[in-house]
Amino acid sequence: MIGCGSLRVHCNELAVNNMSAILDIDLIAFERGDSSARRAIVDGTMRSLSSGFVYVCHDLSQSLLDEAYGKLAEFFALPQERKDHYTVPGSSGNFGYTGLLVETAAISDIPDWKEMLNWSAPVPEGHPLRRRFPDRYGDPVLPDDDIPGISAVLIEFHHVTLELQRRVLRILAAGLGVHESYFDLMLENGGALNRALHYPSMDQAPSQNHVWSGEHGDINLMTALPRAIGAGLQVKTTDGWVDVMPPDQHAIINTGIMLDHLTNGLIPTGIHRVAAKGPGERYSVIQFCHPTPWTMLAPIPTCVTPENPLRYPTIMVGDLLDQVIWEINMVESGRRLND
């Protein structure tokens, strides 16, 4: 690997001069380092997440990422009627293909200029999660008929990326004063959702009012982006919008609404957008890290202090997710915006 393994927190020059910028931390150093190195990495992670973002030097297979991105590019290049074949009615964007001009930022009335392929790893037949949450725990709908072998690659991507997020959450747990394994149980069969996104050239958009992805925060605990092809991702900071530009072989990690809730606002939601930088297109493949939908989100006791009094009531993960799915216009039977 390039750039991983040193027992320190790496900071780019911008981060040194701007505490709202994104820091660069080394996951391998946290796992293999001594107590001093681990404390430094925990501190760097917590400081960086005040912006909602952190860069993580990782050990994911570059060849796996190459293969996943290659097959997904083949999918998005298919004729529209073939892509539409993988649409799953009633899935609210949890499975299969979602076309252009559907998902909409919660604060906007103008749909995003992007198309998506969504998948999760299935749980066993008969599992209670399948019965209680059939719209989130069905079998993946992936385009093997058109792109042979894509399912095996994308399911492997799911497993390795979820393991990466579990490892990052162990750093976070240490920073929150709870046991490192605190998040492990809620991630078992947690319904982590993978999403491949294709942002076509803005020259093809219906109007100048459309953007690739409007200002928003993710609903989940955190989101991992192991690699993006093309610029455009920006984070909202106290200094305005800042381009998200990680070093090579680093994942982008951003925090979500559920982590904000669990930490009683100590770790805010990472507000971001995707803005076109020119006439080109952009691809990214992300994973939303979700707890199991029956998990009760209650602020962690270590995050509730006289200086930071309790601000959020307890709510079930599934209920919070339902609310946000409606807000972003993904509920087919009751969209807040008409087609």
C-alpha positions in Angstrom: 0.0 0.0 0.0 1.0 3.6 -0.6 1.0 6.0 2.3 -0.4 3.7 5.0 1.3 2.2 8.0 2.9 5.2 9.7 1.9 5.6 13.3 0.7 9.2 13.1 -2.3 11.3 12.0 -1.6 12.8 8.6 -3.0 16.3 7.9 -2.8 18.2 4.7 -1.7 21.8 4.6 -5.3 23.1 4.4 -6.3 21.2 7.5 -3.4 22.5 9.5 -4.6 26.1 8.9 -8.3 25.4 9.0 -9.9 23.3 11.7 -13.1 22.9 9.7 -11.2 21.1 7.0 -10.9 17.4 6.5 -8.0 15.5 8.2 -6.3 12.4 6.9 -6.1 9.5 9.4 -4.4 6.1 9.1 -6.7 3.1 9.9 -3.8 0.6 9.9 -1.8 2.7 12.3 -4.8 2.7 14.7 -5.0 -1.1 14.6 -1.3 -1.8 14.9 0.1 1.1 16.8 0.9 1.7 20.4 -1.4 3.6 22.8 0.1 6.9 22.0 -0.4 6.5 18.2 -4.0 5.2 18.8 -4.8 8.3 21.0 -3.5 10.6 18.3 -5.6 8.9 15.6 -8.7 9.0 17.8 -8.1 12.7 18.4 -7.6 13.4 14.8 -10.7 11.6 13.8 -12.9 13.4 16.3 -11.5 16.8 15.3 -12.0 16.1 11.6 -15.6 14.9 12.1 -16.5 18.3 13.4 -16.9 18.9 9.6 -18.7 15.6 9.2 -15.9 14.2 7.0 -12.6 12.4 7.4 -10.1 10.8 5.0 -9.1 7.2 5.9 -6.0 5.5 4.5 -7.2 1.9 4.0 -6.2 -1.6 2.7 -9.1 -2.3 0.3 -8.1 -4.2 -2.9 -7.5 -1.7 -5.7 -8.2 -4.5 -8.2 -11.6 -5.1 -6.7 -12.4 -1.4 -6.9 -11.2 -1.4 -10.5 -13.5 -4.3 -11.4 -16.5 -2.9 -9.6 -16.2 0.4 -11.3 -15.6 -1.1 -14.7 -18.7 -3.3 -14.5 -20.8 -0.5 -13.2 -19.7 1.8 -16.0 -20.8 -0.9 -18.5 -24.2 -1.0 -16.8 -24.8 2.7 -17.0 -23.8 2.7 -20.7 -26.6 0.2 -21.5 -29.6 1.4 -23.4 -32.3 3.0 -21.2 -34.8 0.2 -21.7 -32.2 -2.3 -20.4 -31.5 -0.3 -17.3 -35.2 0.2 -16.7 -35.6 -3.6 -16.7 -33.8 -3.6 -13.3 -36.2 -1.2 -11.7 -38.0 -2.7 -8.6 -41.4 -1.2 -8.0 -42.1 -0.3 -4.4 -38.5 -0.6 -3.2 -38.1 3.1 -2.4 -34.6 3.0 -3.9 -33.3 0.1 -1.8 -33.0 -2.3 -4.7 -32.2 -2.2 -8.4 -32.2 0.8 -10.7 -33.4 4.3 -10.1 -33.5 6.6 -13.0 -32.8 10.3 -13.5 -34.8 13.0 -11.8 -36.2 11.0 -9.0 -34.2 11.4 -5.8 -34.5 15.0 -4.5 -32.7 16.7 -1.6 -35.0 17.2 1.4 -34.6 21.0 1.2 -35.2 21.2 -2.5 -38.1 20.8 -5.0 -35.8 20.1 -8.0 -34.8 16.4 -8.5 -31.1 15.5 -8.8 -29.5 14.9 -12.2 -28.3 11.4 -11.4 -29.1 7.7 -11.9 -28.4 4.9 -9.5 -28.0 1.2 -9.0 -28.7 0.0 -5.4 -28.0 -3.3 -3.7 -27.5 -4.9 -0.3 -26.4 -8.4 0.9 -29.4 -10.7 1.5 -30.2 -12.2 4.9 -31.2 -15.9 5.1 -34.7 -17.0 4.1 -37.0 -16.9 7.1 -35.0 -14.3 9.0 -37.4 -12.0 11.0 -35.9 -8.9 9.2 -37.3 -10.2 5.9 -40.8 -10.5 7.4 -40.8 -7.2 9.2 -39.0 -5.1 6.6 -39.5 -6.7 3.2 -38.8 -3.5 1.3 -35.2 -3.4 2.8 -34.3 -7.1 3.1 -35.2 -8.7 -0.3 -32.8 -10.3 -2.7 -30.5 -8.1 -4.7 -31.6 -7.2 -8.2 -28.4 -6.9 -10.2 -27.9 -6.9 -14.0 -26.1 -10.2 -14.6 -28.2 -10.8 -17.7 -26.5 -7.8 -19.3 -23.2 -7.7 -17.3 -22.2 -11.3 -16.5 -20.5 -11.7 -13.1 -21.5 -8.3 -11.8 -23.3 -9.7 -8.7 -20.3 -11.6 -7.3 -18.1 -8.4 -7.7 -20.7 -6.1 -6.1 -21.5 -8.4 -3.2 -17.8 -8.7 -2.4 -17.6 -4.9 -2.6 -20.4 -4.8 0.0 -18.6 -7.1 2.4 -15.2 -5.4 2.3 -16.6 -1.9 2.5 -18.9 -2.7 5.4 -15.9 -4.2 7.2 -14.0 -1.0 6.6 -16.8 1.0 8.1 -16.9 -1.3 11.2 -13.2 -0.7 11.7 -13.6 3.1 11.4 -16.5 3.0 13.9 -14.1 1.4 16.4 -12.0 4.5 16.3 -15.1 6.6 16.8 -16.2 4.4 19.7 -12.9 5.1 21.5 -13.4 8.8 20.9 -16.9 8.7 22.4 -15.7 6.9 25.6 -17.5 3.6 24.9 -16.2 0.1 24.2 -14.6 -0.3 20.7 -17.2 -3.0 19.9 -20.1 -0.7 20.7 -21.3 -0.4 17.1 -20.6 -4.0 16.1 -23.9 -5.5 17.2 -26.1 -2.9 15.5 -24.3 -3.5 12.2 -25.1 -7.3 12.1 -27.6 -7.6 9.3 -27.9 -3.9 9.5 -29.1 -3.4 6.0 -26.1 -1.4 4.7 -27.0 -0.1 1.3 -24.6 0.2 -1.6 -25.3 2.8 -4.3 -23.5 3.3 -7.6 -24.2 6.7 -9.0 -23.7 8.0 -12.5 -23.9 11.8 -12.9 -24.3 12.6 -16.6 -23.0 15.7 -18.1 -24.9 18.8 -17.1 -25.1 19.8 -20.7 -27.8 17.1 -21.0 -29.8 18.3 -17.9 -33.4 19.5 -18.5 -32.6 23.0 -17.2 -29.9 25.1 -15.5 -31.9 24.7 -12.2 -30.8 21.0 -11.9 -27.7 19.9 -10.1 -26.0 16.5 -9.7 -26.9 16.2 -6.0 -28.4 19.0 -4.0 -27.3 20.0 -0.4 -28.1 17.2 2.0 -27.1 15.0 4.9 -27.2 11.2 4.8 -29.7 9.4 7.0 -27.3 6.6 8.2 -24.5 6.3 10.8 -21.8 7.0 8.2 -21.1 6.7 4.5 -18.0 5.3 2.8 -16.8 6.3 -0.6 -13.7 4.2 -1.4 -13.1 6.0 -4.7 -14.7 8.6 -6.9 -14.1 9.1 -10.6 -14.4 12.8 -11.2 -14.5 15.9 -9.0 -17.6 17.5 -7.6 -18.1 16.4 -4.0 -18.2 19.3 -1.6 -18.6 19.6 2.2 -20.3 22.6 3.9 -18.1 24.1 6.5 -18.0 27.3 8.5 -15.8 28.7 5.8 -18.3 27.8 3.0 -18.2 25.0 0.5 -14.9 23.0 0.4 -13.9 20.5 -2.3 -13.5 16.9 -1.0 -10.2 15.7 -2.5 -8.7 12.8 -0.7 -5.1 11.4 -1.3 -4.8 8.3 -3.3 -5.9 5.0 -1.7 -8.0 6.9 0.9 -11.7 6.4 1.5 -13.9 9.4 2.1 -16.0 8.9 5.3 -18.9 11.2 6.1 -21.3 11.2 9.1 -25.0 10.8 8.9 -28.2 11.9 10.8 -28.3 8.7 12.9 -24.7 9.3 14.3 -25.7 12.9 15.1 -28.6 11.5 17.0 -26.6 8.8 18.8 -23.9 11.4 19.9 -26.4 14.0 21.0 -25.1 16.4 18.4 -21.4 15.9 19.4 -20.7 14.6 15.9 -22.8 16.6 13.4 -24.2 15.3 10.1 -21.8 15.9 7.3 -23.7 18.3 5.0 -22.6 17.9 1.4 -23.5 18.3 -2.3 -22.2 17.2 -5.7 -21.6 20.1 -8.0 -20.4 19.7 -11.6 -17.0 21.2 -12.3 -17.4 21.2 -16.1 -19.1 19.4 -19.0 -17.9 15.9 -18.0 -19.7 13.1 -16.2 -18.9 11.5 -12.8 -19.1 8.1 -11.2 -19.0 7.1 -7.5 -19.9 4.0 -5.5 -20.8 4.5 -1.9 -22.1 2.5 1.0 -24.6 3.8 3.6 -23.9 2.1 6.9 -27.2 1.4 8.6 -28.0 -0.2 12.0 -30.7 -2.8 12.0 -34.0 -1.1 11.6 -35.3 -2.3 14.9 -32.4 -0.6 16.8 -33.5 2.1 19.2 -31.5 5.3 18.7 -30.9 6.9 22.0 -28.1 9.4 22.7 -25.0 7.7 24.2 -24.8 8.6 27.9 -21.2 9.8 27.6 -22.4 12.4 25.1 -24.9 13.9 27.5 -23.4 16.4 29.9 -24.4 19.7 31.6 -22.6 21.5 28.8 -24.3 19.4 26.1 -27.8 18.5 27.6 -30.0 15.9 26.1 -31.4 17.2 22.8 -32.8 14.1 21.0 -35.6 11.7 22.0 -35.3 8.0 21.4 -36.6 6.8 18.0 -36.4 3.5 16.1 -34.0 3.4 13.2 -36.7 2.1 10.8 -39.1 5.0 11.7 -36.4 7.6 11.1 -35.4 6.0 7.8 -39.0 6.0 6.7 -39.3 9.7 7.4 -36.2 10.6 5.4 -37.0 8.3 2.5 -40.3 10.3 2.1 -38.5 13.6 2.4 -36.1 12.7 -0.5 -39.0 11.7 -2.7 -38.3 8.0 -2.9 -41.7 6.6 -1.7 -43.4 5.7 -5.0 -46.9 5.4 -3.5 -46.7 8.8 -1.8 -44.0 11.0 -3.3 -43.9 14.6 -1.8 -43.3 15.7 -5.4 -45.2 14.6 -8.4 -43.3 13.2 -11.4 
